[in-house]
Amino acid sequence: MARIQRRQLGRRIAWLEVDADDAPVSIWDTIDDALAGLPTPIPAAGWEHARVLAPVTPSKIVCVGLNYHAHAREMGRELPEEPLIFLKPSTALLDPGMSIELPPSSQNVHHEGELAIVISKRCSRVRAEDALNYVAGYTIMNDVTARDIQKREGRYTRAKGFDTFAPLGPTLVTDLDPDAVSIEVRVNGELRQQSSCSDLIFPIPALIAFISEAMTLLPGDVISTGTPSGVGPISDGDTVDVSITSIGRLSNPVSASA
Ligand code: MG
């Protein structure tokens, strides 16, 4: 299993393999080379403190709603018969450490910590049994949601599509057993969400098959697999940490938009 981060040093952006302590091991100019693990002529020296970016820049972020039994219960919803999917715009993407900006039009913005999949190759109409061949790896997403707007409009596009509402990263791990890991969300250190990632109603191969039957998935596209129970509000000055075993911690401060 490799741990990959996208980092920026000055004006240069590169993909690095990092060790368990996030120290750079190797460096590549493209994510394809990083995933292939090609030998690199470029030493990673100097990149120790480079700014960590979201690991990919997706053409689309496909999210799954109500994919944990306990979250469906807390929202007072029936279990869905098929995955409930929606899109977040690529412009909602936020790098680790950058501020989630609370829009003036919402008074109730929630965190939703989620396990996210990154797609490796262009694909459509993938069969579930082949689906994992199209997964580059796994990372962490916070599906930030303006809950009041979501409830009022009954639609997800605006409520979940604000700029900065898709924090992603910091690390892409190329191999993971989702059934063997757990997710935790803390706000200012206080535990808000905690679940095994094995509580998914629709497992990852079924999600890839269902989504790719409708839309072609491109390299770097993100599928966020849904949030467990315990969603709740975030406020100006908070810090939200989403942690997944074997991946790491995605941390973002929260600020009122200027
Ligand atoms: Mg969600």
Residues whose N, C-alpha, C, O or C-beta is under 5 A from the ligand:
A	BS01	MG	V64 E112 D143 G226 T227
